[in-house]
Amino acid sequence: MPTVLREANLRVVIYTDDHPPPHIHVFGNGETKIALVGQYGAAQVVRIVGADRRESRRALEIVREKRDYLVERWNDIHG
């Protein structure tokens, strides 16, 4: 499970054996799973486990800012 980005005490991970659609897992105090292309084409939170709202909002902000890079990394890993 490669860490593809670290920012604001959060670690963004793409699992090598994961499934489509493209998504990432953001770890801090908990986990926030975020679809890279959600409804209306924007990144969207799919699931929150143990993360508070503030952490999940920050995770979503980071993913939205770095979305193109993260989609590129997903494609590098999953072909």
C-alpha positions in Angstrom: 0.0 0.0 0.0 2.0 2.9 -1.3 1.8 6.3 0.5 1.4 8.7 -2.4 1.1 11.9 -0.5 1.7 13.3 3.0 0.2 16.6 4.1 -1.2 18.2 7.2 -0.4 15.1 9.3 -2.4 13.0 6.9 -1.2 10.1 4.8 -2.8 9.4 1.5 -2.7 5.8 0.4 -3.6 3.8 -2.7 -3.8 0.1 -2.2 -2.2 -1.9 -5.0 -4.8 -4.7 -4.9 -7.8 -2.4 -4.7 -10.8 -2.2 -7.0 -12.3 0.5 -9.3 -13.6 3.1 -9.2 -10.5 5.2 -8.5 -10.4 6.2 -4.8 -7.9 6.8 -2.0 -7.7 6.2 1.7 -6.6 9.1 3.9 -5.2 8.2 7.4 -4.8 10.5 10.3 -6.4 9.7 13.6 -8.9 7.6 11.6 -9.6 6.8 8.0 -11.5 8.7 5.3 -12.1 6.9 2.0 -12.6 9.3 -0.9 -13.7 8.7 -4.4 -11.5 10.6 -6.9 -14.4 11.0 -9.3 -17.7 11.1 -7.3 -21.1 12.5 -8.2 -20.8 15.4 -10.7 -17.2 14.6 -11.3 -15.8 16.0 -8.0 -14.0 14.1 -5.3 -16.4 12.8 -2.7 -16.2 11.2 0.7 -17.3 7.5 0.6 -16.7 6.3 4.1 -15.3 7.6 7.4 -14.0 5.3 10.1 -12.7 6.9 13.3 -11.9 10.3 11.8 -13.6 13.4 13.1 -15.4 15.8 10.8 -12.5 18.3 10.9 -10.0 15.6 9.8 -12.3 14.3 7.1 -13.0 17.8 5.7 -9.3 18.5 5.6 -8.7 15.2 3.8 -11.3 16.1 1.2 -9.8 19.6 0.7 -6.3 18.0 0.1 -7.7 15.5 -2.3 -9.6 18.1 -4.2 -6.5 20.3 -4.5 -4.3 17.3 -5.6 -6.9 15.4 -7.5 -5.2 15.3 -10.9 -2.0 14.1 -9.3 -3.9 11.4 -7.3 -5.8 10.2 -10.4 -2.4 9.9 -12.2 -1.0 7.9 -9.4 -4.1 5.6 -9.3 -3.6 5.0 -13.1 0.2 4.3 -12.6 -0.6 1.7 -9.9 -3.7 0.1 -11.5 -2.9 0.6 -15.2 
